[in-house]
Amino acid sequence: MKKFFSFAAVAAAVTLLSFAVSSQAQSKKGGKGPGILQAEWGKVEGGSYAAPMGKLGTKPEQPWSATTTGAAVAGKTNPAKVATVTGEIIDFSCYLQIGKHGEKHRSCGQKCFTNGQPIGLLTEDGSMYMLMEEEHDPRRDGLTDFRKAAIEHTAHIMEVSGTVSEHGGYKALYVHGYMKK
């Protein structure tokens, strides 16, 4: 029984220490997000959070385009807001699964995007947004080309404009302005 309590005490101490380290890291970054996975591994060479490499998307006047409103259930879209968010373009799948991002993961992320894996945006505080084209019908019908821009800017920190929608802890940024010409 003594060994059990000793083990329990050690486990509790480790848990508290982990929480303290995590909380300390959070407070250094403003305490908003969960922090960046494998931060020491994911060096970014294209841009910084203070000075993004470039811009993706256009800032719309209204959150949703006519095609999205037209496709909405009973013509009523879900709540959303126009926003610009700065972050690293990441392969959502590899990042969540194994924490890979940054320059070391650029070529893998590009291959994943080429083969249809989800595109993400990783903010400085570790918050993540799934990125996709906003225009509903054109996106569905392959008439948009945001994926090409994402492939080109994989592992770069970019300023991305569009429509932010959140539900149940999931965040999405629908990027405007990528209709094929």
N, CA, C and O of each residue as an XYZ file, in Angstrom:
724
protein
N       0.816     -1.184      0.000
C       0.000      0.000      0.000
C       0.867      1.259      0.000
O       0.541      2.260     -0.637
N       1.994      1.179      0.741
C       2.907      2.310      0.808
C       3.453      2.643     -0.590
O       3.566      3.810     -0.964
N       3.790      1.583     -1.356
C       4.307      1.788     -2.711
C       3.269      2.447     -3.598
O       3.594      3.299     -4.424
N       2.012      2.046     -3.422
C       0.941      2.640     -4.221
C       0.844      4.139     -3.956
O       0.752      4.932     -4.893
N       0.865      4.530     -2.671
C       0.756      5.942     -2.334
C       1.976      6.716     -2.811
O       1.850      7.861     -3.244
N       3.153      6.104     -2.738
C       4.367      6.754     -3.246
C       4.251      6.969     -4.748
O       4.582      8.040     -5.257
N       3.779      5.946     -5.455
C       3.595      6.058     -6.899
C       2.560      7.141     -7.216
O       2.765      7.953     -8.118
N       1.460      7.151     -6.481
C       0.406      8.143     -6.689
C       0.929      9.554     -6.431
O       0.588     10.486     -7.159
N       1.749      9.711     -5.404
C       2.314     11.026     -5.087
C       3.244     11.498     -6.208
O       3.204     12.664     -6.601
N       4.078     10.591     -6.719
C       4.983     10.933     -7.826
C       4.175     11.294     -9.073
O       4.480     12.276     -9.749
N       3.150     10.506     -9.374
C       2.309     10.777    -10.547
C       1.632     12.133    -10.414
O       1.562     12.891    -11.382
N       1.134     12.444     -9.225
C       0.485     13.739     -8.999
C       1.479     14.876     -9.165
O       1.142     15.909     -9.743
N       2.700     14.704     -8.667
C       3.731     15.740     -8.789
C       4.100     15.975    -10.246
O       4.239     17.119    -10.678
N       4.258     14.894    -11.002
C       4.579     15.017    -12.427
C       3.455     15.741    -13.157
O       3.714     16.606    -13.993
N       2.216     15.396    -12.850
C       1.063     16.043    -13.476
C       1.042     17.536    -13.164
O       0.831     18.358    -14.055
N       1.259     17.881    -11.901
C       1.270     19.293    -11.512
C       2.417     20.043    -12.173
O       2.244     21.184    -12.602
N       3.585     19.418    -12.260
C       4.726     20.038    -12.907
C       4.435     20.276    -14.379
O       4.727     21.348    -14.908
N       3.862     19.280    -15.042
C       3.506     19.428    -16.464
C       2.530     20.569    -16.645
O       2.667     21.363    -17.576
N       1.538     20.661    -15.760
C       0.545     21.724    -15.840
C       1.208     23.080    -15.636
O       0.893     24.037    -16.343
N       2.129     23.169    -14.667
C       2.810     24.434    -14.380
C       3.656     24.879    -15.564
O       3.643     26.054    -15.933
N       4.397     23.937    -16.166
C       5.222     24.258    -17.331
C       4.331     24.705    -18.482
O       4.627     25.692    -19.156
N       3.237     23.975    -18.706
C       2.300     24.334    -19.767
C       1.700     25.705    -19.518
O       1.605     26.510    -20.444
N       1.294     25.989    -18.287
C       0.702     27.281    -17.949
C       1.707     28.402    -18.123
O       1.362     29.490    -18.583
N       2.967     28.132    -17.748
C       4.010     29.136    -17.896
C       4.237     29.443    -19.374
O       4.370     30.607    -19.753
N       4.281     28.409    -20.207
C       4.454     28.617    -21.651
C       3.283     29.395    -22.209
O       3.468     30.267    -23.058
N       2.080     29.095    -21.749
C       0.886     29.803    -22.208
C       0.968     31.276    -21.843
O       0.661     32.137    -22.668
N       1.379     31.576    -20.613
C       1.387     32.962    -20.181
C       2.412     33.776    -20.961
O       2.227     34.979    -21.147
N       3.486     33.146    -21.419
C       4.471     33.854    -22.231
C       3.891     34.233    -23.585
O       4.349     35.194    -24.202
N       2.898     33.502    -24.053
C       2.307     33.756    -25.357
C       0.955     34.432    -25.230
O       0.191     34.450    -26.195
N       0.643     34.976    -24.094
C      -0.618     35.660    -23.923
C      -1.715     34.761    -23.391
O      -2.819     35.236    -23.122
N      -1.439     33.458    -23.229
C      -2.386     32.548    -22.616
C      -3.637     32.236    -23.415
O      -4.581     31.681    -22.852
N      -3.694     32.560    -24.691
C      -4.918     32.343    -25.467
C      -5.049     30.922    -25.987
O      -6.075     30.277    -25.768
N      -4.048     30.435    -26.659
C      -4.165     29.139    -27.322
C      -3.421     28.043    -26.598
O      -2.862     28.256    -25.521
N      -3.419     26.869    -27.198
C      -2.813     25.699    -26.566
C      -1.299     25.603    -26.714
O      -0.693     24.685    -26.162
N      -0.675     26.517    -27.438
C       0.756     26.429    -27.713
C       1.009     25.613    -28.966
O       0.130     24.893    -29.439
N       2.201     25.727    -29.495
C       2.562     25.048    -30.742
C       3.208     23.705    -30.441
O       4.137     23.618    -29.637
N       2.709     22.655    -31.094
C       3.301     21.325    -30.965
C       4.680     21.319    -31.612
O       4.891     21.952    -32.646
N       5.605     20.610    -31.006
C       6.962     20.440    -31.560
C       7.546     21.780    -32.019
O       8.124     21.869    -33.102
N       7.395     22.811    -31.199
C       7.852     24.159    -31.565
C       9.342     24.189    -31.902
O       9.760     24.921    -32.800
N      10.138     23.403    -31.193
C      11.575     23.387    -31.434
C      11.932     22.750    -32.781
O      13.015     22.997    -33.310
N      11.050     21.950    -33.329
C      11.297     21.233    -34.580
C      10.837     22.030    -35.795
O      11.420     21.901    -36.872
N       9.807     22.845    -35.640
C       9.149     23.467    -36.784
C       9.624     24.848    -37.156
O       8.816     25.775    -37.214
N      10.907     25.020    -37.409
C      11.446     26.323    -37.816
C      10.834     26.749    -39.152
O      10.786     25.978    -40.110
N      10.369     27.998    -39.185
C       9.761     28.551    -40.397
C      10.735     29.536    -41.016
O      11.233     30.430    -40.332
N      11.010     29.382    -42.305
C      11.941     30.274    -42.994
C      11.229     31.341    -43.820
O      11.847     32.332    -44.207
N       9.946     31.154    -44.095
C       9.206     32.102    -44.921
C       8.286     32.972    -44.087
O       7.140     32.600    -43.839
N       8.774     34.133    -43.649
C       7.972     35.064    -42.885
C       8.025     34.791    -41.397
O       8.600     33.803    -40.938
N       7.404     35.700    -40.656
C       7.302     35.558    -39.210
C       5.913     36.039    -38.806
O       5.192     36.627    -39.612
N       5.544     35.786    -37.558
C       4.226     36.240    -37.111
C       4.158     37.760    -37.097
O       3.087     38.326    -37.318
N       5.274     38.434    -36.843
C       5.312     39.892    -36.838
C       5.373     40.468    -38.259
O       4.896     41.574    -38.510
N       5.963     39.705    -39.176
C       6.111     40.157    -40.563
C       5.832     38.981    -41.498
O       6.762     38.323    -41.965
N       4.533     38.714    -41.774
C       4.189     37.580    -42.645
C       4.842     37.695    -44.025
O       5.152     38.790    -44.495
N       5.044     36.537    -44.661
C       5.671     36.490    -45.981
C       4.791     37.126    -47.053
O       5.297     37.688    -48.024
N       3.482     37.035    -46.875
C       2.565     37.587    -47.872
C       1.130     37.452    -47.415
O       0.841     37.179    -46.250
N       0.230     37.654    -48.383
C      -1.199     37.615    -48.091
C      -1.899     36.601    -48.981
O      -1.544     36.420    -50.146
N      -2.897     35.948    -48.411
C      -3.750     35.024    -49.158
C      -5.197     35.451    -48.918
O      -5.574     35.780    -47.793
N      -5.992     35.444    -49.962
C      -7.401     35.766    -49.833
C      -7.675     37.254    -49.880
O      -6.783     38.087    -49.724
N      -8.945     37.556    -50.102
C      -9.392     38.941    -50.099
C     -10.405     39.113    -48.980
O     -11.164     38.195    -48.669
N     -10.411     40.287    -48.383
C     -11.331     40.564    -47.284
C     -12.686     40.922    -47.899
O     -12.801     41.943    -48.577
N     -13.705     40.101    -47.673
C     -15.014     40.348    -48.285
C     -15.802     41.424    -47.537
O     -15.516     41.733    -46.380
N     -16.785     41.977    -48.212
C     -17.676     42.950    -47.562
C     -18.659     42.235    -46.638
O     -19.000     42.747    -45.572
N     -19.109     41.058    -47.047
C     -20.037     40.241    -46.269
C     -19.352     38.902    -45.976
O     -18.508     38.459    -46.754
N     -19.708     38.257    -44.862
C     -19.049     36.982    -44.551
C     -19.211     35.917    -45.641
O     -18.239     35.250    -45.996
N     -20.407     35.752    -46.165
C     -20.646     34.650    -47.095
C     -20.968     35.158    -48.495
O     -21.638     36.178    -48.658
N     -20.485     34.437    -49.503
C     -20.763     34.772    -50.904
C     -22.190     34.365    -51.263
O     -22.864     33.670    -50.504
N     -22.629     34.810    -52.426
C     -23.972     34.474    -52.911
C     -24.130     32.968    -53.096
O     -25.208     32.431    -52.839
N     -23.077     32.275    -53.536
C     -23.207     30.829    -53.738
C     -23.358     30.094    -52.415
O     -24.056     29.082    -52.342
N     -22.709     30.594    -51.371
C     -22.857     29.978    -50.056
C     -24.252     30.252    -49.502
O     -24.907     29.348    -48.984
N     -24.697     31.481    -49.609
C     -26.041     31.830    -49.125
C     -27.092     31.032    -49.888
O     -28.059     30.550    -49.299
N     -26.903     30.894    -51.191
C     -27.841     30.130    -52.018
C     -27.876     28.651    -51.667
O     -28.908     27.999    -51.825
N     -26.766     28.121    -51.196
C     -26.696     26.699    -50.849
C     -27.100     26.426    -49.399
O     -27.238     25.269    -49.002
N     -27.290     27.486    -48.608
C     -27.587     27.330    -47.181
C     -28.966     26.702    -46.962
O     -29.875     26.863    -47.777
N     -29.097     25.990    -45.857
C     -30.370     25.368    -45.483
C     -31.389     26.482    -45.257
O     -31.192     27.366    -44.424
N     -32.472     26.420    -46.009
C     -33.545     27.424    -45.942
C     -33.008     28.839    -46.164
O     -33.593     29.803    -45.670
N     -31.906     28.974    -46.897
C     -31.332     30.280    -47.195
C     -30.688     30.968    -46.003
O     -30.365     32.154    -46.073
N     -30.498     30.240    -44.913
C     -29.926     30.842    -43.702
C     -28.530     30.272    -43.445
O     -28.376     29.085    -43.157
N     -27.518     31.133    -43.554
C     -26.141     30.702    -43.312
C     -25.864     30.603    -41.818
O     -26.598     31.165    -41.004
N     -24.812     29.894    -41.464
C     -24.379     29.802    -40.076
C     -23.662     31.088    -39.684
O     -23.152     31.795    -40.554
N     -23.614     31.405    -38.396
C     -22.932     32.620    -37.948
C     -21.457     32.599    -38.345
O     -20.802     31.557    -38.303
N     -20.951     33.763    -38.728
C     -19.551     33.889    -39.136
C     -19.173     35.360    -39.122
O     -20.027     36.241    -39.018
N     -17.868     35.606    -39.229
C     -17.409     36.988    -39.283
C     -16.237     37.109    -40.248
O     -15.466     36.168    -40.439
N     -16.123     38.275    -40.844
C     -15.004     38.576    -41.722
C     -13.775     38.773    -40.832
O     -13.848     39.451    -39.808
N     -12.649     38.179    -41.227
C     -11.442     38.271    -40.400
C     -10.181     38.096    -41.227
O     -10.204     37.557    -42.333
N      -9.092     38.564    -40.662
C      -7.759     38.312    -41.188
C      -6.958     37.678    -40.059
O      -6.891     38.215    -38.953
N      -6.349     36.525    -40.349
C      -5.607     35.771    -39.335
C      -4.206     35.493    -39.881
O      -4.047     35.157    -41.054
N      -3.203     35.635    -39.033
C      -1.823     35.367    -39.429
C      -1.386     34.028    -38.843
O      -1.593     33.747    -37.662
N      -0.775     33.209    -39.701
C      -0.302     31.921    -39.228
C       0.496     31.173    -40.276
O       0.625     31.609    -41.420
N       1.028     30.033    -39.855
C       1.790     29.158    -40.741
C       0.835     28.235    -41.487
O      -0.057     27.640    -40.883
N       1.021     28.117    -42.795
C       0.232     27.186    -43.596
C       0.762     25.779    -43.295
O       1.919     25.461    -43.572
N      -0.111     24.950    -42.724
C       0.312     23.613    -42.291
C      -0.571     22.530    -42.900
O      -1.708     22.769    -43.309
N      -0.005     21.342    -42.942
C      -0.753     20.140    -43.283
C      -1.467     19.742    -41.991
O      -0.840     19.244    -41.056
N      -2.766     19.963    -41.945
C      -3.582     19.726    -40.752
C      -3.387     18.307    -40.224
O      -3.268     18.092    -39.018
N      -3.354     17.347    -41.141
C      -3.253     15.945    -40.776
C      -1.932     15.624    -40.072
O      -1.940     15.084    -38.966
N      -0.815     15.946    -40.692
C       0.502     15.636    -40.099
C       0.725     16.414    -38.809
O       1.327     15.897    -37.868
N       0.242     17.653    -38.759
C       0.443     18.446    -37.557
C      -0.286     17.833    -36.359
O       0.305     17.666    -35.292
N      -1.552     17.500    -36.531
C      -2.305     16.927    -35.415
C      -1.830     15.526    -35.044
O      -1.857     15.143    -33.874
N      -1.400     14.775    -36.032
C      -0.992     13.391    -35.793
C       0.388     13.288    -35.150
O       0.579     12.531    -34.198
N       1.366     14.065    -35.680
C       2.742     13.913    -35.193
C       3.471     15.239    -34.956
O       4.671     15.236    -34.680
N       2.779     16.352    -35.055
C       3.367     17.645    -34.730
C       4.292     18.238    -35.773
O       5.014     19.191    -35.482
N       4.286     17.695    -36.984
C       5.217     18.194    -37.998
C       4.705     19.474    -38.645
O       3.530     19.607    -38.987
N       5.651     20.421    -38.799
C       5.376     21.698    -39.467
C       6.721     22.365    -39.718
O       7.764     21.811    -39.372
N       6.705     23.524    -40.305
C       7.944     24.247    -40.572
C       8.651     23.742    -41.820
O       8.155     22.880    -42.545
N       9.831     24.316    -42.040
C      10.605     24.050    -43.254
C      10.926     22.570    -43.437
O      10.906     22.075    -44.564
N      11.222     21.853    -42.351
C      11.543     20.424    -42.453
C      10.373     19.614    -43.001
O      10.566     18.532    -43.555
N       9.161     20.142    -42.844
C       7.976     19.402    -43.281
C       7.389     19.956    -44.587
O       6.369     19.455    -45.062
N       8.009     20.962    -45.161
C       7.464     21.644    -46.351
C       7.166     20.681    -47.503
O       6.041     20.661    -48.003
N       8.137     19.892    -47.931
C       7.906     19.031    -49.105
C       6.854     17.962    -48.821
O       6.060     17.636    -49.703
N       6.833     17.413    -47.613
C       5.814     16.424    -47.245
C       4.436     17.077    -47.250
O       3.479     16.513    -47.782
N       4.334     18.278    -46.653
C       3.064     18.994    -46.626
C       2.566     19.293    -48.033
O       1.371     19.176    -48.309
N       3.472     19.677    -48.921
C       3.077     19.956    -50.304
C       2.529     18.705    -50.983
O       1.539     18.774    -51.711
N       3.166     17.573    -50.748
C       2.670     16.307    -51.316
C       1.298     15.975    -50.744
O       0.399     15.552    -51.471
N       1.142     16.170    -49.436
C      -0.154     15.888    -48.801
C      -1.250     16.775    -49.387
O      -2.347     16.296    -49.673
N      -0.962     18.065    -49.566
C      -1.963     18.980    -50.144
C      -2.310     18.563    -51.567
O      -3.476     18.592    -51.962
N      -1.289     18.173    -52.341
C      -1.514     17.742    -53.720
C      -2.446     16.533    -53.768
O      -3.199     16.351    -54.724
N      -2.381     15.713    -52.724
C      -3.211     14.509    -52.682
C      -4.471     14.664    -51.831
O      -5.069     13.675    -51.406
N      -4.868     15.916    -51.588
C      -6.160     16.184    -50.983
C      -6.238     16.289    -49.476
O      -7.336     16.415    -48.932
N      -5.093     16.242    -48.770
C      -5.138     16.365    -47.318
C      -5.583     17.777    -46.925
O      -5.389     18.721    -47.690
N      -6.179     17.926    -45.736
C      -6.699     19.233    -45.332
C      -5.601     20.257    -45.048
O      -4.538     19.936    -44.517
N      -5.900     21.493    -45.422
C      -4.979     22.618    -45.271
C      -5.317     23.331    -43.961
O      -6.488     23.540    -43.646
N      -4.290     23.699    -43.205
C      -4.524     24.385    -41.944
C      -3.710     25.653    -41.815
O      -2.786     25.909    -42.587
N      -4.078     26.439    -40.818
C      -3.361     27.659    -40.470
C      -3.075     27.586    -38.976
O      -3.994     27.445    -38.169
N      -1.806     27.684    -38.611
C      -1.363     27.585    -37.228
C      -0.955     28.974    -36.748
O      -0.006     29.561    -37.269
N      -1.675     29.502    -35.753
C      -1.372     30.841    -35.246
C      -0.254     30.786    -34.204
O       0.129     29.710    -33.745
N       0.250     31.935    -33.847
C       1.377     32.019    -32.913
C       1.060     31.403    -31.557
O       1.957     30.887    -30.891
N      -0.203     31.450    -31.139
C      -0.553     30.878    -29.837
C      -0.937     29.402    -29.915
O      -1.329     28.805    -28.912
N      -0.824     28.813    -31.113
C      -1.123     27.399    -31.285
C      -2.550     27.092    -31.701
O      -2.904     25.925    -31.866
N      -3.376     28.114    -31.873
C      -4.733     27.884    -32.382
C      -4.638     27.440    -33.833
O      -3.721     27.830    -34.557
N      -5.593     26.621    -34.248
C      -5.583     26.107    -35.620
C      -6.908     26.402    -36.309
O      -7.977     26.357    -35.700
N      -6.803     26.700    -37.580
C      -7.963     26.907    -38.440
C      -7.825     25.979    -39.629
O      -6.735     25.849    -40.186
N      -8.903     25.334    -40.027
C      -8.898     24.617    -41.289
C      -9.149     25.676    -42.365
O     -10.009     26.539    -42.196
N      -8.407     25.613    -43.462
C      -8.553     26.575    -44.554
C      -9.214     25.915    -45.749
O      -8.881     24.788    -46.116
N     -10.160     26.633    -46.354
C     -10.778     26.161    -47.586
C     -11.390     27.346    -48.316
O     -11.573     28.420    -47.744
N     -11.699     27.133    -49.576
C     -12.315     28.183    -50.363
C     -13.706     28.469    -49.821
O     -14.395     27.559    -49.362
N     -14.127     29.748    -49.874
C     -15.431     30.112    -49.353
C     -16.553     29.780    -50.335
O     -17.583     29.239    -49.931
N     -16.377     30.084    -51.570
C     -17.443     29.967    -52.571
C     -17.943     28.529    -52.652
O     -17.241     27.658    -53.167
N     -19.148     28.273    -52.148
C     -19.639     26.905    -51.963
C     -19.735     26.093    -53.251
O     -19.044     25.083    -53.381
N     -20.561     26.498    -54.196
C     -20.740     25.692    -55.413
C     -19.460     25.606    -56.245
O     -19.095     24.512    -56.674
N     -18.763     26.726    -56.489
C     -17.515     26.620    -57.249
C     -16.486     25.716    -56.564
O     -15.765     24.981    -57.239
N     -16.413     25.763    -55.249
C     -15.479     24.889    -54.515
C     -15.848     23.435    -54.759
O     -14.996     22.602    -55.067
N     -17.125     23.151    -54.616
C     -17.625     21.784    -54.799
C     -17.366     21.288    -56.221
O     -17.071     20.111    -56.428
N     -17.476     22.182    -57.189
C     -17.357     21.801    -58.598
C     -15.944     21.945    -59.160
O     -15.749     21.812    -60.369
N     -14.959     22.215    -58.308
C     -13.567     22.289    -58.766
C     -13.237     23.551    -59.537
O     -12.315     23.551    -60.352
N     -13.970     24.626    -59.297
C     -13.760     25.871    -60.033
C     -12.955     26.899    -59.247
O     -12.942     28.078    -59.599
N     -12.289     26.463    -58.194
C     -11.448     27.355    -57.396
C     -10.033     26.779    -57.346
O      -9.827     25.592    -57.600
N      -9.057     27.638    -57.015
C      -7.677     27.147    -57.006
C      -6.875     27.593    -55.778
O      -5.672     27.836    -55.876
N      -7.533     27.697    -54.637
C      -6.823     28.056    -53.412
C      -5.759     27.010    -53.058
O      -4.695     27.358    -52.545
N      -6.036     25.763    -53.325
C      -5.096     24.687    -52.991
C      -3.724     24.941    -53.627
O      -2.703     24.640    -53.010
N      -3.681     25.482    -54.832
C      -2.398     25.794    -55.486
C      -1.608     26.823    -54.680
O      -0.398     26.688    -54.501
N      -2.305     27.848    -54.200
C      -1.642     28.885    -53.389
C      -1.136     28.283    -52.079
O      -0.044     28.619    -51.620
N      -1.927     27.399    -51.483
C      -1.512     26.753    -50.232
C      -0.275     25.882    -50.457
O       0.634     25.867    -49.627
N      -0.241     25.161    -51.572
C       0.924     24.326    -51.890
C       2.167     25.202    -52.015
O       3.225     24.869    -51.480
N       2.036     26.314    -52.717
C       3.159     27.240    -52.907
C       3.651     27.816    -51.576
O       4.844     28.071    -51.414
N       2.744     28.018    -50.633
C       3.107     28.672    -49.369
C       3.118     27.737    -48.157
O       3.060     28.200    -47.018
N       3.191     26.444    -48.392
C       3.304     25.488    -47.284
C       4.509     25.853    -46.427
O       5.593     26.108    -46.951
N       4.318     25.879    -45.108
C       5.360     26.175    -44.126
C       5.790     27.646    -44.132
O       6.816     27.993    -43.546
N       5.021     28.498    -44.781
C       5.281     29.935    -44.716
C       4.252     30.564    -43.782
O       3.123     30.086    -43.669
N       4.653     31.630    -43.125
C       3.698     32.371    -42.300
C       3.071     33.438    -43.184
O       3.756     34.287    -43.755
N       1.750     33.368    -43.280
C       0.994     34.230    -44.188
C      -0.134     34.931    -43.437
O      -0.574     34.480    -42.380
N      -0.588     36.039    -44.005
C      -1.784     36.729    -43.523
C      -2.929     36.251    -44.401
O      -2.896     36.433    -45.618
N      -3.940     35.641    -43.793
C      -5.034     35.038    -44.567
C      -6.345     35.732    -44.223
O      -6.712     35.848    -43.054
N      -7.050     36.197    -45.264
C      -8.328     36.898    -45.074
C      -9.472     36.061    -45.605
O      -9.325     35.306    -46.566
N     -10.618     36.211    -44.955
C     -11.813     35.500    -45.392
C     -12.883     35.534    -44.325
O     -13.063     36.542    -43.641
N     -13.589     34.435    -44.188
C     -14.700     34.309    -43.249
C     -14.376     33.246    -42.207
O     -14.061     32.107    -42.552
N     -14.453     33.618    -40.944
C     -14.205     32.676    -39.853
C     -15.536     32.157    -39.330
O     -16.455     32.923    -39.042
N     -15.613     30.838    -39.216
C     -16.779     30.175    -38.660
C     -16.287     29.184    -37.613
O     -15.301     28.480    -37.831
N     -16.976     29.131    -36.479
C     -16.578     28.227    -35.401
C     -17.800     27.472    -34.894
O     -18.906     28.009    -34.836
N     -17.571     26.209    -34.528
C     -18.638     25.419    -33.922
C     -18.029     24.238    -33.184
O     -17.197     23.516    -33.734
N     -18.439     24.044    -31.951
C     -18.004     22.874    -31.182
C     -16.511     22.746    -31.029
O     -15.993     21.632    -30.962
N     -15.799     23.865    -30.972
C     -14.351     23.823    -30.811
C     -13.581     23.793    -32.125
O     -12.358     23.930    -32.122
N     -14.267     23.617    -33.234
C     -13.617     23.625    -34.552
C     -13.624     25.038    -35.108
O     -14.599     25.774    -34.953
N     -12.514     25.415    -35.764
C     -12.408     26.731    -36.385
C     -12.081     26.536    -37.858
O     -11.228     25.730    -38.228
N     -12.786     27.299    -38.686
C     -12.499     27.263    -40.120
C     -12.363     28.687    -40.621
O     -13.066     29.588    -40.166
N     -11.460     28.879    -41.554
C     -11.299     30.160    -42.228
C     -11.539     29.889    -43.706
O     -10.743     29.232    -44.377
N     -12.659     30.415    -44.193
C     -13.031     30.254    -45.595
C     -12.416     31.396    -46.380
O     -12.765     32.558    -46.170
N     -11.503     31.075    -47.282
C     -10.722     32.072    -48.008
C     -11.478     32.499    -49.268
O     -11.936     31.660    -50.045
N     -11.601     33.802    -49.455
C     -12.285     34.369    -50.623
C     -11.276     34.712    -51.716
O     -10.111     34.994    -51.435
N     -11.739     34.684    -52.965
C     -10.960     35.224    -54.065
C     -10.154     34.235    -54.871
O      -9.175     34.639    -55.499
N     -10.502     32.976    -54.891
C      -9.715     31.992    -55.642
C     -10.529     31.289    -56.721
O     -10.367     30.092    -56.959
N     -11.395     32.042    -57.362
C     -12.150     31.493    -58.500
C     -11.188     31.361    -59.681
O     -10.442     32.291    -59.989
N     -11.210     30.194    -60.344
C     -10.371     30.003    -61.525
C     -10.860     30.950    -62.611
O     -12.055     31.204    -62.759
N      -9.906     31.455    -63.353
C     -10.242     32.401    -64.430
C     -10.287     31.711    -65.759
O     -10.553     32.349    -66.778
